[in-house]
Amino acid sequence: MSTQRTTRTRRRGAVLTAAVLLGTATAAAGPATAAPRAPAPPPTATPQPPVQPACSAAYRITQKLEGGAVWNMCWRYNTDAGLTLDGVTYQAPGAAPVKVLTSARLAQIHVPYDDGVAEYDDLTGAGFGWGLQNLKAAECPGGTITTVKVPEVGQVKGLCTTTRARGHAYRMAADGGDKVYQVQGKDLLVYTVNKVGWYEYISEWRFSADGTIGANVGATGSLSPVDYNATDGRGWPIGKGARAYATSHAHNVFWKLDFGLDGSTKDRIEQFDSTVTAPPATGGGPTVKTKRTVVTKELAGDAKNMRWWRVVSGTGKNADGHARSYEIVPGHTDTHAGRGFTKHDVYFTQSRACEQFASNNIGNCGTNAGDSVDKWVNGETLTKPSVWVNIGFHHIARDEDQQPMPVHWQGFQLAPRDLTAMNPLTPADLASQNGQPDLGS
């Protein structure tokens, strides 16, 4: 850890503080899901048996969603990283299952304060995993709360799996008549709440019937009561008049993803950049050209206008013969330039077991290896890439942040790109329209 970082510690119970010194442990128990009955797949689809993750029933999450799409995965709990999802598999209605993620989890919540005095690594330096909270039934509506065994803490009813409506999955009015094709979607939600100091983090994963995955962290709880000593420019008054200046700070949230699309480790990374050319003086419209670049070496990537990345399967193709892939779709982010590891939006590194956390890494990578993700981007060829996503939020407090503080969210999506040959929820009477659609449909 940098010698510049403060030794100020976050307030925790005595059991939590002692537990941080013990290291990492993993344990859990209890049923993981309760899957409601979903509509049958379209008549043209041939049902396929679901894939079973390589874990016991107590650690397995299985959910069928609208149209018959199925998500399968395993879960485990770690006292540094919190919830980890392994062996994530998506099965489109009537299709064979496709392996998507080998592993997915948080990789750090880095919280530097604007006054330069306080700076925290909430996962590996402030007891994130030991702060797992008991959930009430009202916090997991219609779902199942699973008990997690947290070392030095005990049994915590801390893992919620449920479904939640998300509105239209699609809508399309037919060209003739009053026929409307529409589906109201539901997401599988898997989440925990971890308390660190006065903040409480809702770590949420969303899985949609069309194959989309969402990763979000919501911060709530309370502003730190020991950080009300700021001035204009480094804080905001939330008491009467010019009083109680809450110190501004950042939440730099990192996730670590290992894909393994189609069960292979031969994924590749591609970057796409589009360039817009002004319209010619002689008339006509502006033109846009998109360039694809295969990322062969480790990369610290910066988001730009009309730039995006995808992870491409090295072995699997859809029914149209197109390589399956997932696009990384970042949400709004405030890039924090104060540390090397927070300067970039994505990192693609060669997978190594010791490279576990984006900052204050506790894996033993050897002498001079560096303890943050930016130090691991050193020109290695990517043959088995790990993906790190950094989404930042600069929190300038407001009166409405008290008391308690409303949830503020930050996160990203993984959008399927050519995972299936058509929309996996396509209704049966449109299933023949693959490619240019029929006129008058």
Phi, psi and omega in degrees: 000143182298142178290347179282346185282146184290153174266001177301129182255156177277146183290127179215166176290162183298323180295318180296316183297318179293324184292328181301330183282352188270345180100199188259142175213157182225131176193154178192167178201156173112162179292152187253335187217165167215099190267115177290159180291135183246162178301152179291152179292165179305152183302333183283346184275141176261116183303140178241146178294139179290151175278145179254124178299159183275064176206164179287166183302328182295336183248014186255138173242123179227129181217128172263134182243188185303142179080350180102005176295144184230134171250137176228143178193167172250155175231154172209165184234135184234137186285358170252310185273343187078223184288132173236136175252131181238154173057046182284123185231137178246136179233109177292156180306124177076003184251170175284150179293149179238125175286131184248298185241131171286321181201145178210133181193170169292149179237351170173151164235104185261125187233091174266136178271150188293341180278357179075006182266313184254138177205127186232147165250097194293333180281308188259357182232356186223013172080029182310308186295328179283349181268019179302133185258146171290135181256140174274158181302325180294340179275352182227060188299128178072007186242198182237132174258122183259140178279132180244130176273114180254119181306139179067001177243313179117203182278124182236126176280079196239359183243119179254131168236125182204180174239153181215135179296143179232012179086207185296127166279324170196164172208132178212121176273134178294152182295329180238148179075196183246020180292131176231126173266123179203149176224135173268120188270158171230148176249146165279127177247134175231119183206159175229165172236125180238131180261128176230112185062235179264350179275148171236128184253124173266110181262109192238137171242134179241136180231122183257160183294338180273004178099358180285142176239134176241138176238124183219146170237127177250127179260130179214200182098245185210149171294148181295119182289349178266006181238056177241037184242023183276172175234177176306137180096335178233008179191184185218132181285126178238008169262180181296130182067212181270063182231159175055064177284104177287129183291129176291154183200173180243150168242103178259104186260129179244142171239149175242127182235131170240117191280286185069044180303136181061020178080009181255156173262008185265036176295155174230159181251135176233141177246138181239132178230128179251137180243129180259127178257134180301151180298142180294151181297336182279358179114169182099178184257170176294151179250154180229130176235134181250131181249134176256132178236123175280125181273106184262340180245160176306145189217136165259107190261142178247130178291138175223167177301129178062036172238140176204166181233153172221154174257124189248134176295136177276352185229328190264143175228154176277184185293342176272359181083016180262139181297132177290147179201168172232131178268137176273119184242093182291146168279185179302139181218147171249106182286126183261119186271005188285336179231154181298322184283345178261003184281344186237158187268326177221153174228136174241114183236155172293128186297128176221136185299329184280343182272091191253324187230144188291335174214160183047048184294133182260359175287145182271093181264004177096173182296137176065017181280341183084151183244023177214158191297329180296332180285343183269354175272093187226028171092005178295149175288135180274105173248337177217083190282141164258144182247129177241127180244130181244118176239120184254154175219122177269110188265102171261111189300161179219165179305323183290352179283003178230140352216119012276174183279127175301150181293130169245130190256148170213142183175196184205172175238154166249111185259126178296134178231106182069023175296321175235163184284337177218175171307122183296348178256014181305130177293156188301322184280002172245004186295339181278351186268064177261118187107216179293124184290154177294141174287137177085013180281000000 
